[in-house]
């Protein structure tokens, strides 16, 4: 049902909320009760002065009666229905539900967003607890120090009278180990505490670089127009605290600038508007190879590309060098990704373009079209093997294609138990 045909339902709901009788509202608006009854049952469309008079009596703006819930709320309801994973018979009546029960619609939409955020938090914490080398080192330091303290305390408690020299030595060890344990524990808490916004906090370099890219929306107009250079952009970035993160970010921006020079933004925009999103056609038009095209498309603003897009780049070991997330496609922050990604298939077949439809398992089974290709990042010679990189462009699809291949994010948080590629048990149940 169209949103503009639900004006009567909104009038009725507002009247009931205020406790006004139908006859009373009709009298104040200067119409008959029978005519108002037809309006409230959406059998008569209204507008103009009558709509204004009814809105004035009900104490709302006329637009609240004629337009009702915002499009964003209706979109959120549809997304919640899609996330449910089961067919919703009344999906085409989302507008009516939002119009008649805007409060409940807000509750449902906000709870769906909250669940999605909690799932992302679980995924992030699971990856961090499982694979983060900094966390592992901190925990090892805490446990080692605690063991040393326990050993020294046992000697003091269980041994009889000790010579003063040995007793003082053990007391000194206890004091030093206690200080070390306190410092290690404080460092561990600070590392885990995401609310710590101290400028001195040191994160993982890759995370700092990704935070910097995310803050800019992966788009740098100053580099596109040649008004600045990667070194200057990196030097002015508050997100980049460590030298390692600045090196990573500078390399990313240098590649970004080279790709932008080969495929200028205005020319790419015009070609996409005229011919649509065709990676092969773009490559032929600009005379560049497909890795350049996919890298360029992956960082274009959504208004230019016509949709959201994700992008991942890996080296020959399978480690992710670059990650641009897209809603619904889980990208692990640490550890190995799903080996079934087309990205890794492309790595086994250099210079062979791949187009695959995939569906990522989870609470919301969403479909994606993935374009991937591998290339010799460092060409080989008779004395040296080539070093390959692979890139994958991730394009969301409205519906899951029937031929979509099931993939995951990483084994640790993938609920799909019956998978030949599984490396370790999942912490999630299959119905998650």
C-alpha positions as CSV (number, residue, x, y, z in Angstrom):
1,X,0.0,0.0,0.0
2,X,1.4,3.4,-1.0
3,X,2.4,5.8,1.8
4,X,0.1,8.6,0.6
5,X,-3.0,6.3,0.8
6,X,-2.6,5.8,4.5
7,X,-3.5,9.3,5.6
8,X,-6.8,8.1,7.0
9,X,-5.1,5.4,9.1
10,X,-2.7,8.0,10.6
11,X,-5.7,10.3,11.4
12,X,-7.4,7.5,13.2
13,X,-4.4,6.4,15.2
14,X,-3.7,10.0,16.2
15,X,-7.3,10.5,17.2
16,X,-7.3,7.4,19.4
17,X,-4.0,8.4,21.0
18,X,-5.5,11.7,22.0
19,X,-8.8,10.1,23.1
20,X,-11.0,12.1,20.8
21,X,-14.3,10.7,19.7
22,X,-14.9,10.4,15.9
23,X,-18.0,12.6,16.1
24,X,-16.1,15.3,18.0
25,X,-13.2,15.4,15.5
26,X,-15.7,15.6,12.7
27,X,-17.5,18.5,14.3
28,X,-14.4,20.4,15.0
29,X,-13.2,19.9,11.4
30,X,-16.6,20.9,10.0
31,X,-17.4,17.6,8.3
32,X,-19.9,14.8,9.0
33,X,-19.0,11.8,11.1
34,X,-19.8,9.4,8.3
35,X,-17.5,11.2,5.9
36,X,-14.7,11.1,8.5
37,X,-15.3,7.4,8.9
38,X,-14.7,6.9,5.2
39,X,-11.5,9.0,5.5
40,X,-10.2,7.0,8.4
41,X,-10.7,3.7,6.5
42,X,-8.7,5.1,3.6
43,X,-11.8,5.2,1.3
44,X,-11.5,8.9,0.7
45,X,-8.4,10.8,-0.1
46,X,-8.0,14.2,1.4
47,X,-5.8,17.2,1.1
48,X,-5.8,21.0,1.1
49,X,-7.8,22.8,3.7
50,X,-9.5,19.7,5.2
51,X,-6.1,18.1,5.8
52,X,-4.8,21.3,7.5
53,X,-8.0,21.6,9.7
54,X,-7.7,18.0,10.8
55,X,-4.0,18.4,11.5
56,X,-4.7,21.5,13.6
57,X,-7.3,19.7,15.7
58,X,-5.0,16.7,16.2
59,X,-2.0,18.9,17.0
60,X,0.4,17.7,14.4
61,X,1.9,19.0,11.2
62,X,-0.1,18.2,8.0
63,X,2.9,16.3,6.6
64,X,2.8,13.9,9.5
65,X,-0.6,12.8,8.4
66,X,0.0,12.8,4.6
67,X,3.5,11.4,4.6
68,X,3.7,9.5,7.9
69,X,6.9,7.5,8.7
70,X,10.1,8.4,7.0
71,X,11.5,6.3,4.2
72,X,14.5,5.4,6.3
73,X,12.2,3.8,8.9
74,X,10.4,1.8,6.2
75,X,13.7,0.7,4.7
76,X,14.9,-0.4,8.2
77,X,11.7,-2.5,8.6
78,X,12.4,-4.2,5.3
79,X,16.0,-4.8,6.3
80,X,14.8,-6.3,9.6
81,X,12.5,-8.6,7.6
82,X,15.4,-9.7,5.4
83,X,17.6,-10.3,8.4
84,X,14.9,-12.6,9.9
85,X,15.9,-15.3,7.3
86,X,12.3,-16.5,6.9
87,X,9.8,-15.3,4.4
88,X,7.5,-12.5,5.7
89,X,4.1,-12.6,4.1
90,X,3.3,-9.0,4.9
91,X,6.5,-7.5,3.6
92,X,4.5,-5.4,1.1
93,X,2.6,-3.8,4.0
94,X,5.7,-2.3,5.8
95,X,4.4,1.2,4.9
96,X,1.1,0.5,6.5
97,X,2.7,-0.9,9.7
98,X,5.0,2.1,9.9
99,X,2.1,4.5,9.3
100,X,-0.2,2.9,11.9
101,X,2.3,2.0,14.5
102,X,5.3,4.3,14.2
103,X,6.4,3.7,17.8
104,X,6.5,-0.1,17.5
105,X,8.1,0.3,14.0
106,X,10.9,2.4,15.6
107,X,11.4,-0.3,18.4
108,X,11.6,-3.1,15.9
109,X,14.1,-1.2,13.6
110,X,16.3,-0.1,16.5
111,X,16.4,-3.6,18.0
112,X,17.5,-5.0,14.6
113,X,20.3,-2.4,14.4
114,X,21.3,-3.2,18.0
115,X,21.5,-6.9,17.2
116,X,23.6,-6.3,14.1
117,X,26.0,-4.1,16.2
118,X,26.3,-6.8,18.9
119,X,27.0,-9.4,16.3
120,X,29.8,-7.3,14.8
121,X,31.2,-6.8,18.4
122,X,31.2,-10.6,18.9
123,X,33.0,-11.1,15.7
124,X,35.6,-8.5,16.4
125,X,36.3,-9.6,20.0
126,X,36.4,-13.3,18.9
127,X,39.0,-12.4,16.2
128,X,41.0,-10.3,18.6
129,X,41.0,-12.9,21.4
130,X,41.9,-15.6,18.9
131,X,44.5,-14.0,16.7
132,X,45.7,-10.7,18.1
133,X,49.5,-11.0,18.7
134,X,49.5,-8.0,21.0
135,X,46.8,-9.4,23.2
136,X,48.6,-12.8,23.3
137,X,51.9,-11.2,24.3
138,X,50.2,-9.2,27.1
139,X,48.4,-12.2,28.5
140,X,51.6,-14.2,28.4
141,X,53.3,-11.5,30.4
142,X,50.6,-11.3,33.0
143,X,50.5,-15.1,33.4
144,X,54.3,-15.4,33.6
145,X,54.5,-12.7,36.2
146,X,51.7,-14.2,38.3
147,X,53.4,-17.6,38.2
148,X,56.7,-16.0,39.4
149,X,54.9,-14.2,42.3
150,X,53.2,-17.4,43.3
151,X,56.5,-19.4,43.3
152,X,58.2,-16.8,45.4
153,X,55.3,-16.5,47.8
154,X,55.3,-20.3,48.2
155,X,58.9,-20.4,49.2
156,X,58.4,-17.7,51.8
157,X,55.3,-19.4,53.2
158,X,56.4,-23.1,53.2
159,X,60.1,-22.8,54.0
160,X,61.2,-22.5,57.6
161,X,63.4,-19.8,58.9
162,X,65.4,-18.2,56.1
163,X,68.6,-16.3,56.3
164,X,68.1,-12.6,56.3
165,X,70.0,-12.2,53.0
166,X,67.7,-14.8,51.2
167,X,64.6,-13.4,52.8
168,X,65.4,-9.9,51.6
169,X,66.2,-11.2,48.1
170,X,62.8,-12.9,47.9
171,X,61.0,-9.8,49.2
172,X,62.8,-7.8,46.6
173,X,61.7,-10.2,43.8
174,X,58.1,-10.1,45.1
175,X,58.1,-6.3,45.0
176,X,59.6,-6.2,41.5
177,X,57.3,-8.9,40.1
178,X,54.2,-7.1,41.7
179,X,55.2,-3.9,40.0
180,X,55.6,-5.7,36.7
181,X,52.3,-7.4,37.1
182,X,50.5,-4.1,37.8
183,X,52.1,-2.4,34.8
184,X,51.2,-5.4,32.5
185,X,47.6,-5.5,33.8
186,X,47.2,-1.8,33.3
187,X,48.6,-2.0,29.7
188,X,46.2,-4.9,29.0
189,X,43.2,-3.1,30.3
190,X,44.1,0.0,28.2
191,X,44.5,-2.1,25.1
192,X,41.1,-3.7,25.5
193,X,39.3,-0.5,26.6
194,X,37.9,0.9,23.4
195,X,36.7,4.0,25.2
196,X,40.3,5.1,25.9
197,X,40.8,8.0,23.6
198,X,44.2,9.1,24.8
199,X,46.5,10.4,22.2
200,X,49.3,8.3,23.5
201,X,47.4,5.0,23.0
202,X,49.1,2.8,20.5
203,X,47.0,0.4,18.4
204,X,47.8,-2.1,15.8
205,X,49.3,-0.2,12.8
206,X,46.9,-1.8,10.4
207,X,43.9,-0.7,12.5
208,X,45.2,2.8,12.7
209,X,45.6,2.9,8.9
210,X,42.0,1.5,8.4
211,X,40.6,4.1,10.9
212,X,42.3,6.8,8.9
213,X,40.9,5.5,5.6
214,X,37.4,5.1,7.1
215,X,37.4,8.6,8.4
216,X,37.9,9.9,4.8
217,X,35.4,7.5,3.4
218,X,38.2,5.9,1.3
219,X,38.0,8.9,-1.0
220,X,40.6,11.7,-1.2
221,X,39.6,14.6,-3.4
222,X,42.9,16.4,-2.8
223,X,44.8,13.5,-4.4
224,X,42.2,13.2,-7.2
225,X,42.7,16.9,-8.2
226,X,46.5,16.9,-7.6
227,X,46.3,19.5,-4.9
228,X,48.2,17.4,-2.4
229,X,50.5,14.4,-2.2
230,X,50.3,11.2,0.0
231,X,53.0,12.3,2.4
232,X,51.3,15.5,3.2
233,X,47.9,13.8,3.7
234,X,49.4,11.2,6.0
235,X,51.4,13.9,8.0
236,X,48.1,15.7,8.7
237,X,46.2,12.6,9.8
238,X,45.5,12.5,13.6
239,X,44.5,8.8,13.4
240,X,48.0,7.7,12.4
241,X,49.9,7.6,15.7
242,X,52.7,5.1,15.0
243,X,55.3,5.3,12.3
244,X,54.3,1.8,11.0
245,X,50.7,3.0,10.4
246,X,51.9,6.0,8.5
247,X,54.0,3.8,6.3
248,X,51.0,1.6,5.6
249,X,48.7,4.5,4.9
250,X,51.3,6.2,2.6
251,X,51.6,3.1,0.5
252,X,47.8,2.8,0.1
253,X,47.6,6.5,-0.9
254,X,50.4,6.2,-3.4
255,X,48.6,3.3,-5.1
256,X,45.3,5.3,-4.9
257,X,47.0,8.3,-6.6
258,X,48.5,6.1,-9.4
259,X,45.1,4.5,-10.1
260,X,43.3,7.9,-10.0
261,X,45.8,9.3,-12.6
262,X,45.1,6.3,-14.9
263,X,41.3,6.6,-14.4
264,X,40.3,10.2,-13.7
265,X,37.2,10.6,-11.6
266,X,35.2,12.7,-14.0
267,X,35.8,10.4,-16.9
268,X,35.0,7.3,-14.9
269,X,31.7,9.0,-13.7
270,X,30.6,9.8,-17.2
271,X,31.4,6.3,-18.6
272,X,29.5,4.6,-15.7
273,X,26.5,6.9,-16.3
274,X,26.5,6.2,-20.0
275,X,27.3,2.4,-20.1
276,X,26.8,1.1,-16.6
277,X,29.2,-0.7,-14.3
278,X,31.2,-2.9,-16.7
279,X,34.8,-3.5,-15.4
280,X,36.0,-5.0,-18.7
281,X,34.7,-2.0,-20.7
282,X,36.3,0.4,-18.3
283,X,39.6,-1.4,-18.6
284,X,39.5,-1.2,-22.4
285,X,38.4,2.5,-22.4
286,X,41.3,3.6,-20.2
287,X,43.8,1.1,-21.5
288,X,44.5,-0.4,-18.0
289,X,44.5,-3.9,-16.6
290,X,41.7,-5.3,-14.5
291,X,43.5,-4.9,-11.1
292,X,43.6,-1.2,-11.6
293,X,39.9,-1.1,-12.5
294,X,38.8,-3.1,-9.5
295,X,40.9,-1.1,-7.1
296,X,39.5,2.1,-8.6
297,X,35.9,1.0,-8.5
298,X,36.2,-0.2,-4.9
299,X,37.1,3.2,-3.5
300,X,34.7,5.3,-5.6
301,X,32.0,7.2,-3.7
302,X,28.7,5.3,-3.7
303,X,27.0,8.2,-5.6
304,X,29.4,7.7,-8.5
305,X,29.4,3.9,-8.5
306,X,25.6,3.8,-8.1
307,X,25.8,1.4,-5.1
308,X,27.9,0.5,-2.1
309,X,31.0,-1.7,-2.7
310,X,33.6,-3.5,-0.7
311,X,37.2,-4.2,-1.6
312,X,39.9,-6.6,-0.3
313,X,43.5,-7.1,-1.5
314,X,45.7,-9.9,-0.3
315,X,49.3,-11.1,-1.0
316,X,50.4,-14.6,-1.9
317,X,50.2,-15.8,1.7
318,X,46.5,-14.9,1.8
319,X,47.0,-12.1,4.3
320,X,44.7,-9.2,3.8
321,X,46.6,-6.0,2.9
322,X,43.6,-3.8,2.3
323,X,40.0,-4.0,3.6
324,X,37.1,-1.8,2.7
325,X,34.0,-3.3,4.4
326,X,30.6,-3.4,2.9
327,X,27.4,-4.0,4.9
328,X,26.6,-7.7,5.3
329,X,30.0,-9.1,4.2
330,X,32.1,-10.0,7.3
331,X,35.8,-9.2,6.9
332,X,37.9,-10.6,9.8
333,X,40.2,-8.1,11.5
334,X,42.7,-10.8,12.5
335,X,43.6,-14.2,11.3
336,X,42.9,-16.1,8.1
337,X,39.7,-15.4,6.0
338,X,37.4,-17.9,4.4
339,X,39.4,-19.9,1.9
340,X,36.3,-20.2,-0.3
341,X,36.4,-16.5,-1.2
342,X,36.9,-15.9,-5.0
343,X,39.9,-13.8,-4.0
344,X,41.9,-16.9,-3.2
345,X,40.6,-18.8,-6.2
346,X,42.0,-16.0,-8.3
347,X,45.3,-16.2,-6.5
348,X,45.7,-19.8,-7.8
349,X,45.0,-18.6,-11.4
350,X,46.9,-15.4,-12.0
351,X,45.7,-13.0,-14.7
352,X,42.4,-15.0,-15.1
353,X,39.4,-12.7,-14.2
354,X,36.7,-14.4,-12.0
355,X,33.1,-13.4,-11.5
356,X,31.3,-15.3,-8.7
357,X,28.0,-15.0,-6.9
358,X,28.4,-15.8,-3.2
359,X,26.2,-15.8,-0.2
360,X,27.8,-15.2,3.2
361,X,26.5,-17.4,6.0
362,X,25.2,-15.8,9.2
363,X,22.1,-14.4,10.8
364,X,21.4,-12.6,7.5
365,X,22.2,-14.6,4.3
366,X,23.0,-11.9,1.8
367,X,24.0,-12.2,-1.8
368,X,27.0,-10.6,-3.4
369,X,28.7,-10.5,-6.8
370,X,32.4,-10.7,-6.5
371,X,34.9,-9.8,-9.2
372,X,38.5,-11.0,-8.6
373,X,41.8,-11.2,-10.4
374,X,45.4,-11.8,-9.4
375,X,48.5,-10.1,-10.9
376,X,52.2,-10.1,-10.5
377,X,52.8,-7.3,-8.1
378,X,56.5,-7.9,-8.5
379,X,57.2,-9.4,-11.9
380,X,59.4,-12.5,-12.0
381,X,62.6,-13.2,-13.9
382,X,64.9,-16.1,-14.6
383,X,66.5,-15.5,-11.2
384,X,63.4,-14.6,-9.1
385,X,59.8,-15.9,-8.8
386,X,57.0,-13.3,-9.2
387,X,55.2,-12.0,-6.2
388,X,51.4,-12.2,-6.7
389,X,48.7,-10.0,-5.2
390,X,44.9,-10.5,-5.7
391,X,42.0,-8.1,-5.5
392,X,38.3,-8.7,-5.1
393,X,35.5,-6.2,-5.6
394,X,32.4,-7.0,-3.6
395,X,29.0,-5.8,-4.9
396,X,25.9,-6.4,-2.9
397,X,22.8,-7.9,-4.6
398,X,19.2,-7.3,-3.7
399,X,18.5,-11.0,-3.7
400,X,20.6,-14.1,-3.3
401,X,21.3,-15.6,-6.8
402,X,20.3,-19.3,-7.1
403,X,23.8,-20.3,-8.1
404,X,25.5,-18.4,-5.2
405,X,28.3,-20.3,-3.5
406,X,28.2,-20.3,0.4
407,X,31.2,-18.7,2.0
408,X,32.0,-17.3,5.5
409,X,34.1,-14.6,7.1
410,X,36.5,-16.8,9.0
411,X,36.1,-20.3,10.5
412,X,36.0,-19.1,14.0
413,X,32.8,-17.1,13.5
414,X,31.2,-19.0,10.6
415,X,28.1,-21.0,11.7
416,X,28.2,-23.3,8.7
417,X,29.4,-26.6,10.2
418,X,29.3,-28.8,7.1
419,X,32.2,-27.2,5.2
420,X,35.1,-29.1,3.7
421,X,37.3,-26.0,4.1
422,X,36.8,-25.6,7.9
423,X,40.0,-25.3,9.8
424,X,38.7,-25.0,13.4
425,X,35.4,-25.3,15.2
426,X,33.1,-22.2,15.2
427,X,32.0,-20.5,18.4
428,X,28.6,-19.9,16.8
429,X,25.7,-22.4,16.3
430,X,24.6,-23.2,12.8
431,X,21.2,-21.5,13.3
432,X,22.9,-18.2,14.4
